Amino acid sequence: MTPVTPLLAAATLAVSTLAGSLGALLGIGGGVFLVPFLVLGLGLPFHEAAGVSLAAVIGTSSAVSAATAGRAVINLRLGMVLEVATAAGGLAGGITAQLLAPSTLQLIFAGMAVGVAAIMAARPDEVALPATEDPGPLGGRYVDTATGAILTYRVDRLSVGLFASFLAGNLSTLLGIGGGIIKVPALVTWCGVPMRVAAATSAFMIGVTATSGAVIYWGNGDLSPALAASAVIGTHLGSTLGLRFSGRARARNLRRLLAAVLIVVAVLMIVRALA
């Protein structure tokens, strides 16, 4: 395990704050940003970065869920249904991660980031149902803070959401990213869930997924308590900042920001893996 110095702990705190801000803004947990920051910026081995990131994702999930609980944007029923598949995938991913080389994990990370960026960039604008429409057993209504309108939505293709959740759980533990980067695009693109609801529900779910994966990394000696503490504090601070801006941003702009950041991250990870 990498020796922890005061400078390394301070740098981890700084990059975790930035990652937490972006993660809360987009509802994807921050791990997709924190892992590249730790690997490319601070030189941590991929397995150690993934373990620290999962610990930080737990902090992000707690902060975002607490802050958005009163806004009716977290779909608890949908989240609990999808979490069953996500947790199963998370346990499988933690075992698989110990069998793959760091360069292989980095290439998987990059490929996943490019795919998700393409899906989000091509996603058409959301079309809300009339406020009086029946949302169905897993749908709901919420007030869009950007427009003040009451939006109604249904959840379509639940089987696709379950499959995406299992895949998200697997990749989240495998890559230390929390899983929101898979679940948010899947819920928005194929299941008809609005971006803001998908982000908040994903943030609620990723803490459970990250916990199951972090235990495995801890057992294998890849989770530094000191760096994890710095990362949790940083992501909590960053999440608070990110939430201040998320309510003012439009869904279209959030999708574009997510796609652009993912492309940059993918390029950096490919360069690192092939170096």
VEXGU-469125 format. One record per residue: residue in three letters; x, y, z of N, C-alpha, C in turn. Coordinates in steps of 0.1 Angstrom, whole numbers, plus 5000, padded with zeros to 4 digits. Layout:
BEGIN
ALAXYZXYZXYZ ...
***
This chain:
BEGIN
MET500849885000500050005000500950125000 THR500550234993501250354991501350425005 PRO502650465009502750545022501950675021 VAL501350705032500550835032501350945039 THR501551055031502251165036501251285038 PRO501551385046500551495047500251565034 LEU501251575025501051625012500051545004 LEU500251415004499351324997497951335002 ALA497751335015496451345021495751485018 ALA496551595018496051725014495551724999 ALA496451664991496051654976494851574974 THR494651464981493451384980492251454985 LEU492351534995491251625000490851714989 ALA491851774982491551874972490851814960 VAL491351704955490751644943489451584946 SER489251534959488051474963486951584963 THR487351704967486351814968485851844954 LEU486751854944486351874930485551764925 ALA485951644927485151524923483751524929 GLY483751554942482451554948481451654943 SER482051774939481151874933480551834920 LEU481451774911480951724898480051604900 GLY480351524909479451404912478051444917 ALA478051534926476751584931475951654920 LEU476651734912475951814902475351714891 LEU475951604888475551514878474851384884 GLY474951364897474251254903474951114900 ILE476251124898476950994895478050964905 GLY478051024916478850984927480251044928 GLY480751094918482151144918483251054916 GLY482950924917484050824915484650824901 VAL483850854891484350854877485350964876 PHE485351074884486251174884487451154894 LEU487151104905488151084916489150974912 VAL488750864906489650764902490750814892 PRO490350884881491450944873492251044880 PHE491651124889492451224896493551154904 LEU493151054911494050984920495150904912 VAL494750844901495650764893496550854885 LEU495950944877496751034868497451144875 GLY496751204885497351324891498251294903 LEU497851194911498651164923499451034922 GLY499250954912500150844909499750724918 LEU498550714923498150594931497950474922 PRO498250354926497850234918496350224917 PHE495950164906494450174903493650104914 HIS494049994919493249924929493150014942 GLU494250084946494150164957493250284955 ALA493350344943492450454939490950414939 ALA490750294934489350244934488750224948 GLY489650174957489150154971488850284978 VAL489750384976489550514982488250584976 SER488150564963486950624956485650564961 LEU485650434964484350374969484050434982 ALA485050454991484750515004484250655002 ALA484750724993484350864991482850864985 VAL482550764977481250754971480150744982 ILE480550664992479550655004479250785010 GLY480350875011480151005017479251095008 THR479551084995478751164985477251124985 SER477050994986475650944986474950994998 SER475550985010474951035022474551185021 ALA475551265016475351405016474251445006 VAL474251384994473251414984471851374988 SER471751254993470451194997469851275008 ALA470651325018470151405029469651545024 ALA470351595014470051725009468851735000 THR468551614993467451614983466251534988 ALA466351485000465251405005463951475006 GLY463951605009462651685010462151734997 ARG462851714986462351774973461551674965 ALA461351554969460551454962461151424949 VAL462451434947463051394935463751254936 ILE463851204948464351064950463150974949 ASN463250884939462150784938462550664946 LEU462150654958462550544967462050414963 ARG460850404957460350274953461250214941 LEU461450304932462350254920463750224925 GLY464250304934465650284939465750154946 MET464850114955464949994962464749874953 VAL463949884942463849774933465149754925 LEU465749864921466949844913468149814922 GLU468149844935469249824943469549674945 VAL468549594944468749444945469649394935 ALA469449434922470349404911471649464913 THR471749594917472949664918473849604929 ALA473349564940474149504951474749374947 ALA473949294939474449164934475649184925 GLY475449284916476549314907477849364914 GLY477549444924478749504932479549394938 LEU478949294944479749184950480549114940 ALA479949084928480649014917481849094912 GLY481649234911482649314906483849324916 GLY483649324929484749324938485649204937 ILE485049094934485848964932486648974919 THR485949014909486549024895487749124895 ALA487649234902488649334902490049284906 GLN490049184915491349134920492049044910 LEU491349014899491948924889492448994877 LEU492149124875492549194863493649294866 ALA494549314856495649404857495149544856 PRO495949634863495549774863495349834849 SER496149804840496049864826494749814820 THR494349694822493049634817491949714823 LEU491949744836490849814843490749954837 GLN491950014834491950154829491350154815 LEU491550054807491050054793489450024794 ILE489049944803487649914805486950044809 PHE487650114819487050244823486950344812 ALA487950354803487950444792486850414782 GLY486650284779485650234769484250264775 MET484050244788482750264794482450414793 ALA483450504796483250644796482850694782 VAL483450644772483150694758481750654755 GLY481350524758480050474755478950554762 VAL479150584774478150664782478050804776 ALA479250864773479251004767478451014754 ALA478550914746477850904733476350894736 ILE475950814745474550794748473950924753 MET474650994763474051114769474051224759 ALA475051234750475051344740473951334730 ALA473551204727472551184717471151184723 ARG470951194736469651184742468851304739 PRO467651284734466751404731466251464744 ASP465751584743465151654754464051584760 GLU463851594774462851524780461451584777 VAL460451494776459051534774458251494786 ALA457751584793457051554805455551514802 LEU454951424810453551394808452751504815 PRO451451514811450551604818450551574833 ALA450351684841450451664856449351574861 THR448251564854447151474858447351324854 GLU448351304846448551164841448951074852 ASP448450944851448850844860450350804859 PRO451150814869452550784868452850634868 GLY451850554872452150414873452750374886 PRO453050244888453450194902454850244906 LEU455750274896457150314899457450454895 GLY456550524888456750664884456450754895 GLY456350884892456050984902455951124896 ARG455851224905455751364902456751434910 TYR457251544905458151634912458151774906 VAL458651864914458752004910460152034904 ASP460252074892461452104886461852244891 THR462952244899463352374905463852474895 ALA464252424883464752514872463652594866 THR462452534865461352594858460152614866 GLY460052544878458952564887457752474883 ALA457852394872456752314867456652184874 ILE455452134875455251994881455351894870 LEU456251804871456551704860456051564865 THR455451494856454951364858455751264849 TYR456151154854456851054845456550914849 ARG456650824839456450684842457850614840 VAL457950494846459150414844458850314834 ASP459550314822459350214812460550114812 ARG460250004806461349904804462149874817 LEU461449834827462049804840463149694838 SER462949604830463949494828465249554823 VAL465249654815466449724810467149794822 GLY466249854831466849914842467449824852 LEU466849704854467449604862468849554857 PHE468849524844470049474838471149584839 ALA470849714836471749814837472249834852 SER471349814861471749824875472749714879 PHE472549594874473449484877474849514871 LEU474849564859476049604852476749714859 ALA475949814864476449924871477149884884 GLY476449794891477049744904478349674901 ASN478449594891479649524887480749614884 LEU480449714875481549804871481949904882 SER480949934890481250034901482249984910 THR482149854914483049794923484349764916 LEU484249724904485449684895486349804893 LEU485649924891486450044888486450154898 GLY485650124909485650224920484850354917 ILE483750344909483050454904481650474910 GLY481150384918479850404924478750354916 GLY478750354903477750294895476750404889 GLY476750524894475850624889476050654874 ILE477350644869477650674856476950574846 ILE476550464851475750364842474250384845 LYS473850394857472450404860471750524856 VAL472450644857471750764853471550764838 PRO472450734829472150734815471150634811 ALA471150514818470150404815468750454819 LEU468650504830467350554835466750664826 VAL467650754822467250864814466950824800 THR467750744794467750714780466650604777 TRP466550504785465750384781464550374790 CYS464550424802463450404812462550524813 GLY462850634807461950744807461950834820 VAL463050814828463150884841463751024838 PRO463251134843463851264841465251274846 MET466151354840467551354844467651394859 ARG466951484864467051524878466651414888 VAL465551344884465151234893466151114892 ALA466651084880467550984878468851004887 ALA469251134886470551174894470351154909 ALA469151204914468951194928468751054933 THR467950974925467750834929469050754928 SER469850784918471150714917472050744929 ALA472050874933472850914944472450844957 PHE471150824958470650744970471150604970 MET471250544958471550404956473050374957 ILE473850464952475250434951475950414964 GLY475450464975476150444988476050294992 VAL474950234989474750094993475750004984 THR475750034971476649964962478149984966 ALA478550104969479950134972480350064985 THR479350054994479749985007480049835005 SER479249764997479549624994480949604988 GLY481349704979482549684972483749734981 ALA483549834989484649884997485049785007 VAL484149695012484549595021485549495015 ILE485349465002486249374996487549434994 TYR487649554990488949624989489649635002 TRP488949665013489549665026490149525030 GLY489349425027489849295030491149255022 ASN491249315010492449285002493649375005 GLY493449475014494549565017494749675008 ASP493649705000493749814990493049944994 LEU492649955006491950075011492650135022 SER493250255020494050325030493050405038 PRO492950385052492050455060492350605060 ALA493650645060493950785060493450855047 LEU493750795036493350855023491750855022 ALA491150745027489750735026489050845034 ALA489650875046489150985054489251115047 SER490351145041490551265033489551275022 ALA489351165015488451165004486951185008 VAL486551125019485251135024484951285028 ILE485851345035485751485039485651575026 GLY486551545017486551625005485251614996 THR484851494994483651474986482351524993 HIS482351525007481251585014481151735012 LEU482351795013482351945010482051974996 GLY482551894986482251914972480851894969 SER480251794975478851764972477951874976 THR478251944988477452054992477552164982 LEU478752194976478952294966478152264954 GLY478252134949477652094937476152104938 LEU475552074949474052074951473552224950 ARG474452314953473952454952473752494938 PHE474452434928474252474914473352374907 SER473152254912472452154904470952194902 GLY470352264912468952304911468752414901 ARG469852484897469652604888469952554874 ALA470652444872471052404859469952324851 ARG469852344839468952274831469452134827 ALA468552034825468851894823469751884810 ARG469451964800470251954788471651994790 ASN471852094798473252144801474052044809 LEU473251974819473951874827474351754818 ARG473551714809473951604800475151634792 ARG475151754786476351794778477551804786 LEU477451854798478651864807479151724810 LEU478251634813478651494817479351434805 ALA478851444792479451384781480851444778 ALA480951574779482251634777483351594787 VAL482951584799483951544809484351404808 LEU483351314804483651174802484651154790 ILE484551224780485451214769486851244773 VAL487051354780488351394785488951284794 VAL488151234803488551134812488951004805 ALA488250974795488550854787489850864780 VAL490150974774491350994767492550984777 LEU492451054788493551044798493750904803 MET492750824805492950694810493550604799 ILE493150624787493750544776495250574775 VAL495650704776497050744775497850674787 ARG497250674799497850614811498050464809 ALA497050394804497050254802498050204792 LEU498250284781499150244771500550304773 ALA500750384783502050444786503150334790 
***
